[in-house]
Amino acid sequence: MTPSDTLILTNTRVVTQTDVLDTGTVVVRDGRIVEVDDRVSTAPGGLDLGGDYLLPGLVEMHTDHMERHFMPRPKVLWPSPLAAVAAHDAQIAAAGITTVFDAISCGQYSDGSMRRQMLADQIAAVKHARAEGLLRCDHWLHLRCEVADPCVVEIFEPYRQDPLVRVVSLMDHTPGQRQWSDVSKLRQFTSDKGLSGDEFDARIRKSLGDQARYAHTHRLQVLEMLRDRPDIVLATHDDTTETHVDEALSEGATIAEFPTTFAAAAKAHGAGMKTILGAPNVVRGGSHSGNVSAIDLVRAGVLDGLSSDYVPMSLVHAAFVLPEITDLTLPASVALVSANVADMVGLDDRGRIAPDQRADLVRVAVADGVPLPRDVWRGGRRVC
């Protein structure tokens, strides 16, 4: 019998950093990968994966998907924060994601949003579930600081020393610039909110006023609050111009999240920042808000990683789509959703199928051209 602390996964297409081993074997002991072989194992107790792919566990550094479980309908807060976190965690794990940075908004950019109410409950529930071992995935926190919000500094301050906070992004969703340079796209995006034309215009005027009053000062204040947290990775969000990128570089940001133009992405990548776009952008064939195509950035060699953003399953889906429509190999494409992202956030013990890495692994079958995670292991323990 195979020792109880050993897991043997065999007859599987192992996706390493450089190759796909068509009939490979991965041996795990005490939660770590100890052997990767290109042959089928004959050892007793091995788990035959029937030729399915074996990928490293996916790493997600920006998903606001948890909010959907806390507020499943407009203005409806779910009564159990723990249940909401558990539902989010289950869906994330089922998508093959083993490490997730839950992106929680510090601030809001529309009146009537309930994000302020949700923030404390989300953080407390994640911390409680994590401490009690109730989660399938390894959860960390990514706080999204909406710098034009009048209260962002006081919202962020209680959490700036929290050890689970490992990524902070500086965001400004003011209409007329960055993500919403085309205000008509914002009008389309908020069409289900029931706003009249006058109400929409009033919201725009208020947003512009808040940005003028608060954005620059709050940006500086948040940066000052991060001076004693060198372990926190700083990202900027929706950079649109080269000037935006220059500002990010001067502030010490190392990740450019969702740059909206080719010029901004190319400038950031060329300057040494890591660029990340949404996997839904790849699966859909373009941005839902009319911004730069992730596929174009891949073809130009200026995209470093992908985020599932609002659709967890899009991460594994995009990894298999890109080799079909670009020159990327499958290992290089998988790196965009695993090793590359792990490196961005300072986690060098995962994201690769290699000896001494954490045994975060995903078995993926392809049905009708769609990659479907079937089994997921975190630290050698099956979680899904």
Salt bridges, closest charged atoms under 4 A:
ASP37 OD2 - ARG39 NH2 3.11
ASP52 OD2 - ARG363 NE 2.84
ASP52 OD2 - ARG374 NH1 2.82
ASP64 OD2 - ARG144 NH1 3.83
GLU67 OE1 - ARG115 NE 3.11
ASP89 OD1 - HIS139 NE2 2.78
ASP102 OD1 - HIS88 NE2 2.71
ASP102 OD2 - HIS139 ND1 2.71
ASP138 OD1 - ARG130 NH2 3.13
ASP138 OD2 - ARG350 NH1 2.74
ASP138 OD2 - ARG358 NH1 3.90
GLU146 OE1 - HIS173 ND1 2.93
ASP149 OD2 - ARG116 NH2 2.88
GLU157 OE2 - ARG160 NE 3.47
ASP162 OD2 - LYS127 NZ 2.77
ASP192 OD1 - LYS193 NZ 3.28
ASP201 OD1 - ARG187 NH2 3.49
ASP210 OD2 - LYS206 NZ 2.72
ASP210 OD1 - ARG213 NH2 3.02
GLU224 OE1 - ARG227 NE 2.58
ASP228 OD1 - ARG160 NH1 3.68
ASP231 OD2 - ARG229 NH2 2.79
ASP238 OD2 - HIS173 NE2 3.61
ASP238 OD2 - HIS237 NE2 3.41
ASP239 OD1 - ARG178 NH1 2.81
ASP246 OD1 - LYS267 NZ 2.71
GLU247 OE1 - ARG178 NH2 3.77
GLU247 OE2 - ARG219 NE 3.58
GLU251 OE2 - ARG219 NE 2.63
GLU257 OE2 - HIS62 ND1 2.75
GLU257 OE2 - HIS142 NE2 3.81
GLU257 OE1 - HIS237 ND1 3.08
ASP304 OD2 - HIS269 ND1 3.13
ASP343 OD2 - ARG352 NH2 2.63
ASP349 OD1 - ARG350 NE 2.86
ASP360 OD2 - ARG358 NH2 3.02
ASP375 OD2 - ARG363 NH1 3.00
ASP375 OD1 - ARG382 NH2 2.59
